[in-house]
């Protein structure tokens, strides 16, 4: 092929980033580089299993990434928007990448609050591969009866508590509410299973964490040989550090085509994007279509056509409750729950199929770029208008 190829750099090798990189390979006049700090693809939705010791939660990129994509194992330190250049953390003489278009898909991470004394020092977060491995190693040193406290009643906290309890651990789940995003019937299903597994649920907040106990907001102390912190959300500070417009949590602000409000050569996908200031829920359910649509926006720009608005149907929340049961909370397209769920062994089956499906989808897109199709999502205009309206 004559002439220089258009170079697209994708930052982040998670669900959204890999989907975007694969889809870009639908054109043979593009050069695509994927930058990721790890040499393997992390199945983030299985990290609680890794910590429990029953799954590796990582896959070789060869299994999910188009072979034409160049993988650079490094960290992105800064984006020079004016020069269209990404500076990498390796420190080598050639530690930068110049781009024509950039897809920002750096993902999210958990946050252990400094405001809770001892949490940063003694608690074990569970949102990164290395964190899950550290927790797994800690649990390997503990006898099964040793008390484990899981802080946070969201989906990660529920799955972690159930996984550990099914493995014979003594588990207490601490949260003001267990399953706040679920319907009442869905929440009852989760609590029933947790009770059956022997998980003690405590409706409280954690005031402080020590090496061998946690102190609750009411002053009560709970023994804890390992305190797992699953509440809180954060994103890498790369966008803000590069002078790009972000929301209050650091997610890149974009329009509905996922294009940065600062530069039309930067497009974003996944957990680190806030389209019109209204982000989608952190999930691979949103990450896959957002990755495809971010690539679609870049492809549209290159072709000189109008990019489509992002649409993501949020059809449910899949929760594993150990290997033997699960709860699948069904939802409206706007991500609000309905009073229907799939529970028990059927729920576990659906959850496991969803986990396997994500890898199959990425593999299929790698082999045939452009093959992935997501359902049409909801009209976000009402939600955006509500978010933008001043408080009365």
Wavefront OBJ file of the C-alpha trace (Angstrom):
o trace
v 0.000 0.000 0.000
v 1.398 3.434 -0.931
v 1.417 6.376 1.473
v 1.478 6.428 5.272
v -1.176 4.523 7.173
v -3.500 6.246 9.625
v -2.264 5.338 13.111
v -4.817 4.723 15.871
v -3.540 4.248 19.414
v -5.844 2.508 21.897
v -5.059 3.083 25.561
v -6.266 0.185 27.704
v -6.521 -3.510 26.972
v -9.726 -4.369 28.796
v -13.124 -5.250 27.354
v -13.691 -1.872 25.674
v -10.128 -1.376 24.456
v -9.756 -4.832 22.917
v -13.148 -4.574 21.226
v -12.198 -1.189 19.780
v -8.786 -2.370 18.557
v -10.306 -5.436 16.913
v -13.031 -3.466 15.165
v -10.549 -0.965 13.756
v -8.909 -3.834 11.868
v -11.940 -3.901 9.554
v -9.918 -1.469 7.408
v -6.566 -2.475 5.972
v -5.305 1.090 5.690
v -5.044 1.542 9.479
v -2.183 0.836 11.830
v -3.477 -0.002 15.315
v -1.442 -0.021 18.522
v -2.875 -1.195 21.835
v -1.122 0.022 24.999
v -1.715 -1.953 28.193
v 0.332 -2.309 31.387
v -0.033 -6.105 31.468
v 0.899 -8.714 28.859
v -2.323 -10.684 29.402
v -6.024 -9.867 29.134
v -7.660 -9.705 32.578
v -11.150 -11.128 33.052
v -12.088 -8.558 35.637
v -15.492 -10.111 36.222
v -13.709 -13.199 37.570
v -11.280 -11.536 39.999
v -13.285 -12.722 43.001
v -12.784 -16.250 41.700
v -9.049 -15.685 41.366
v -8.904 -14.515 44.990
v -10.817 -17.632 46.043
v -8.362 -19.793 44.107
v -10.730 -21.354 41.575
v -9.945 -19.380 38.392
v -6.941 -17.679 36.810
v -8.988 -14.671 35.577
v -6.488 -13.932 32.777
v -6.139 -14.940 29.140
v -3.422 -14.620 26.537
v -4.037 -11.706 24.183
v -3.600 -14.093 21.281
v -7.002 -15.527 22.227
v -8.887 -12.210 22.067
v -6.858 -9.737 19.994
v -6.553 -9.471 16.226
v -3.003 -10.485 15.247
v -2.627 -7.308 13.205
v -2.866 -5.147 16.324
v 0.495 -4.202 17.805
v 0.519 -4.756 21.576
v 2.745 -2.436 23.616
v 3.088 -3.513 27.251
v 3.601 -0.189 28.972
v 1.779 2.552 30.851
v 0.569 5.818 29.376
v 1.885 8.709 31.451
v 0.628 11.737 29.526
v -1.250 12.672 26.365
v 0.151 15.643 24.466
v -3.046 16.672 22.718
v -1.506 19.392 20.556
v 1.288 17.132 19.280
v -0.960 14.026 19.086
v 1.522 12.059 21.120
v 1.298 9.648 24.061
v 4.223 9.560 26.451
v 4.846 6.124 27.959
v 6.182 5.187 31.361
v 9.013 2.918 30.232
v 11.496 5.787 30.110
v 13.218 4.544 26.949
v 14.544 6.934 24.338
v 11.570 6.075 22.127
v 9.039 6.084 24.963
v 6.288 7.821 23.042
v 3.706 7.022 20.388
v 2.439 9.504 17.821
v -1.153 9.029 16.731
v -3.674 10.265 14.218
v -6.565 9.157 16.431
v -6.610 8.057 20.064
v -9.134 5.793 21.787
v -9.132 6.349 25.541
v -10.211 3.100 27.241
v -8.151 3.048 30.438
v -10.927 1.519 32.543
v -11.580 1.986 36.241
v -10.307 0.872 39.592
v -11.523 0.540 43.149
v -10.785 3.208 45.730
v -9.802 2.587 49.340
v -10.637 5.862 51.096
v -7.930 7.690 53.031
v -10.713 9.045 55.243
v -11.204 5.599 56.836
v -8.263 5.119 59.222
v -6.276 1.965 58.495
v -8.161 1.072 55.304
v -5.348 1.935 52.908
v -2.844 0.073 55.086
v -4.731 -3.051 56.081
v -7.654 -3.581 53.662
v -7.394 -5.667 50.496
v -9.012 -4.045 47.436
v -10.211 -6.308 44.631
v -10.380 -4.375 41.380
v -7.014 -5.154 39.776
v -5.261 -8.423 38.895
v -2.379 -7.787 41.284
v -4.786 -6.946 44.091
v -6.683 -10.194 43.595
v -3.415 -12.154 43.573
v -2.304 -10.458 46.786
v -5.600 -11.342 48.456
v -5.387 -14.931 47.201
v -1.935 -15.249 48.727
v -3.165 -13.797 52.018
v -6.058 -16.241 52.190
v -3.686 -19.122 51.461
v -1.907 -18.293 54.721
v -5.119 -18.341 56.748
v -6.913 -21.310 58.232
v -10.450 -21.735 56.880
v -12.143 -20.686 60.157
v -10.234 -17.373 60.259
v -12.731 -14.497 60.005
v -12.931 -12.574 56.730
v -14.797 -9.266 56.483
v -16.011 -8.045 53.087
v -16.806 -4.324 53.019
v -19.331 -3.251 50.403
v -22.724 -4.608 49.395
v -22.497 -3.991 45.656
v -22.166 -6.762 43.109
v -18.442 -7.302 43.721
v -18.925 -7.495 47.475
v -21.795 -9.953 47.133
v -19.890 -12.187 44.719
v -16.750 -12.123 46.857
v -18.577 -12.957 50.089
v -20.438 -15.836 48.445
v -17.336 -17.236 46.725
v -15.323 -17.254 49.937
v -18.157 -18.687 52.033
v -18.775 -21.501 49.571
v -15.064 -22.333 49.886
v -15.556 -22.803 53.628
v -14.481 -19.369 54.842
v -16.090 -17.571 57.780
v -17.407 -14.417 56.124
v -19.123 -11.257 57.324
v -20.465 -8.807 54.731
v -20.664 -5.220 55.978
v -22.730 -2.637 54.117
v -25.607 -0.260 54.873
v -27.536 -2.020 52.086
v -26.842 -5.293 50.282
v -27.610 -5.084 46.562
v -28.796 -1.459 46.337
v -29.103 -1.699 42.543
v -31.408 -4.731 42.725
v -35.167 -5.009 42.955
v -36.673 -6.182 46.221
v -37.253 -9.718 44.883
v -33.705 -9.817 43.498
v -32.277 -8.614 46.797
v -34.236 -11.243 48.713
v -32.826 -13.914 46.395
v -29.268 -12.754 47.083
v -29.738 -12.505 50.837
v -31.338 -15.941 50.984
v -28.372 -17.505 49.213
v -25.841 -15.633 51.366
v -27.617 -16.851 54.483
v -27.597 -20.414 53.180
v -23.852 -20.160 52.627
v -23.363 -18.950 56.185
v -22.486 -15.333 55.374
v -23.303 -12.936 58.213
v -24.623 -9.616 56.899
v -24.214 -6.490 59.011
v -26.016 -3.277 58.109
v -23.384 -0.681 58.970
v -20.467 1.359 57.692
v -16.827 0.803 58.575
v -15.200 3.525 60.696
v -11.659 2.096 60.790
v -9.614 -0.957 59.833
v -6.850 -2.664 61.804
v -4.685 -5.690 61.094
v -7.009 -8.047 62.969
v -10.373 -6.272 63.209
v -12.642 -3.571 61.811
v -14.549 -0.986 63.826
v -18.076 -0.192 62.685
v -19.781 3.188 62.677
v -21.625 2.299 65.890
v -18.355 1.477 67.678
v -18.709 -2.290 67.510
v -15.597 -4.268 66.560
v -15.529 -7.304 64.281
v -12.555 -9.680 64.195
v -11.010 -9.861 60.737
v -7.928 -11.732 59.592
v -8.445 -10.312 56.097
v -10.592 -7.278 55.305
v -11.668 -7.062 51.653
v -12.619 -3.599 50.390
v -15.040 -3.718 47.439
v -16.773 -0.350 47.677
v -15.708 2.848 45.910
v -14.960 3.739 42.314
v -12.135 5.595 40.634
v -10.464 6.008 37.261
v -6.854 6.656 36.272
v -5.945 10.345 36.330
v -4.416 10.338 32.844
v -7.090 12.487 31.183
v -7.072 15.162 33.856
v -3.261 15.170 34.021
v -3.204 15.720 30.260
v -5.431 18.786 30.481
v -8.542 17.120 29.089
v -12.007 17.902 30.441
v -13.257 15.316 32.948
v -16.165 14.841 35.303
v -15.819 14.959 39.081
v -14.402 11.429 39.247
v -11.919 11.940 36.418
v -13.851 10.294 33.580
v -13.234 11.868 30.180
v -16.108 14.130 29.138
v -17.399 13.404 25.650
v -20.401 14.038 23.465
v -22.817 11.249 22.570
v -20.522 9.975 19.787
v -17.920 9.334 22.527
v -15.716 12.131 21.162
v -13.776 14.252 23.640
v -15.284 17.701 24.123
v -11.738 19.071 23.715
v -10.433 17.281 20.623
v -12.216 15.369 17.860
v -9.164 13.114 17.401
v -9.729 11.614 20.873
v -12.575 9.139 21.390
v -13.317 7.233 24.607
v -14.952 3.981 25.670
v -15.630 1.939 28.792
v -15.644 2.909 32.447
v -13.473 6.015 32.002
v -15.901 7.902 29.754
v -18.794 10.189 30.682
v -20.888 10.884 27.553
v -22.706 14.198 28.091
v -21.642 13.907 31.727
v -23.824 10.825 32.233
v -21.682 7.651 32.337
v -22.955 4.143 31.843
v -22.725 1.668 34.711
v -19.310 0.073 35.127
v -19.642 -3.312 33.418
v -18.411 -5.411 30.526
v -22.047 -5.227 29.375
v -21.410 -1.564 28.574
v -17.711 -1.930 27.761
v -18.129 -4.165 24.722
v -20.649 -2.011 22.791
v -18.914 1.201 23.850
v -15.630 -0.170 22.495
v -17.287 -1.064 19.213
v -18.962 2.328 18.981
v -15.756 4.224 19.795
v -14.059 2.411 16.927
v -17.088 3.195 14.775
v -16.701 6.895 15.539
v -13.039 6.825 14.488
v -13.875 4.909 11.321
v -16.624 7.402 10.504
v -14.236 10.339 10.926
v -11.659 8.721 8.665
v -14.359 8.094 6.050
v -15.682 11.633 6.320
v -19.171 10.643 7.444
v -21.215 11.609 10.502
v -20.539 9.441 13.548
v -23.517 7.821 15.265
v -24.517 8.442 18.856
v -23.652 5.719 21.345
v -26.486 3.430 22.435
v -26.027 0.749 25.071
v -28.888 -1.510 26.173
v -28.457 -2.442 29.841
v -30.534 -5.604 30.104
v -29.554 -7.010 33.472
v -27.102 -7.615 36.292
v -25.572 -11.076 36.585
v -24.368 -12.069 40.043
v -22.537 -15.267 40.913
v -23.296 -16.593 44.380
v -20.591 -19.216 44.538
v -20.352 -21.867 41.840
v -23.719 -23.405 42.656
v -26.129 -20.490 42.411
v -26.609 -17.010 41.045
v -29.063 -14.186 40.633
v -29.718 -12.504 37.302
v -31.578 -9.250 37.890
v -33.603 -8.297 34.820
v -33.826 -4.612 33.967
v -35.402 -1.997 31.787
v -33.239 -0.646 28.980
v -32.538 2.470 31.068
v -30.739 0.263 33.643
v -33.491 0.354 36.274
v -34.482 -3.043 37.729
v -37.789 -4.807 37.203
v -39.302 -7.175 39.746
v -38.074 -10.229 37.866
v -34.952 -12.286 38.317
v -33.474 -15.682 37.512
v -32.100 -17.401 40.592
v -30.547 -20.623 41.858
v -28.691 -22.975 39.530
v -30.283 -21.344 36.488
v -28.849 -18.013 37.622
v -25.411 -19.580 38.039
v -25.633 -21.073 34.545
v -26.566 -17.736 32.964
v -23.783 -15.921 34.823
v -21.160 -18.434 33.704
v -22.361 -18.268 30.113
v -22.113 -14.463 30.221
v -18.507 -14.704 31.451
v -17.632 -17.109 28.642
v -19.597 -15.090 26.087
v -17.463 -11.977 26.607
v -14.319 -13.847 25.550
v -16.106 -15.483 22.635
v -17.340 -12.097 21.410
v -13.846 -10.620 21.548
v -12.410 -13.643 19.778
v -15.087 -13.481 17.078
v -14.440 -9.774 16.521
v -10.694 -10.462 16.364
v -11.197 -13.084 13.662
v -13.816 -11.091 11.732
v -13.648 -7.373 12.553
v -17.039 -5.710 12.321
v -19.005 -8.874 13.122
v -20.131 -7.790 16.596
v -23.605 -6.305 16.787
v -25.229 -4.934 19.931
v -28.921 -4.255 20.368
v -30.154 -0.681 20.075
v -30.010 1.016 23.445
v -32.350 3.471 25.136
v -32.909 7.083 24.243
v -30.661 8.944 26.684
v -32.129 12.389 26.056
v -34.348 12.363 29.150
v -31.536 11.151 31.393
v -29.130 13.764 29.977
v -31.685 16.533 30.365
v -32.306 15.496 33.975
v -28.576 15.478 34.710
v -28.100 18.901 33.160
v -31.112 20.539 34.829
v -30.339 22.745 37.841
v -31.509 21.536 41.249
v -34.681 23.192 42.500
l 1 2 3 4 5 6 7 8 9 10 11 12 13 14 15 16 17 18 19 20 21 22 23 24 25 26 27 28 29 30 31 32 33 34 35 36 37 38 39 40 41 42 43 44 45 46 47 48 49 50 51 52 53 54 55 56 57 58 59 60 61 62 63 64 65 66 67 68 69 70 71 72 73 74 75 76 77 78 79 80 81 82 83 84 85 86 87 88 89 90 91 92 93 94 95 96 97 98 99 100 101 102 103 104 105 106 107 108 109 110 111 112 113 114 115 116 117 118 119 120 121 122 123 124 125 126 127 128 129 130 131 132 133 134 135 136 137 138 139 140 141 142 143 144 145 146 147 148 149 150 151 152 153 154 155 156 157 158 159 160 161 162 163 164 165 166 167 168 169 170 171 172 173 174 175 176 177 178 179 180 181 182 183 184 185 186 187 188 189 190 191 192 193 194 195 196 197 198 199 200 201 202 203 204 205 206 207 208 209 210 211 212 213 214 215 216 217 218 219 220 221 222 223 224 225 226 227 228 229 230 231 232 233 234 235 236 237 238 239 240 241 242 243 244 245 246 247 248 249 250 251 252 253 254 255 256 257 258 259 260 261 262 263 264 265 266 267 268 269 270 271 272 273 274 275 276 277 278 279 280 281 282 283 284 285 286 287 288 289 290 291 292 293 294 295 296 297 298 299 300 301 302 303 304 305 306 307 308 309 310 311 312 313 314 315 316 317 318 319 320 321 322 323 324 325 326 327 328 329 330 331 332 333 334 335 336 337 338 339 340 341 342 343 344 345 346 347 348 349 350 351 352 353 354 355 356 357 358 359 360 361 362 363 364 365 366 367 368 369 370 371 372 373 374 375 376 377 378 379 380 381 382 383 384 385 386 387 388 389 390 391 392
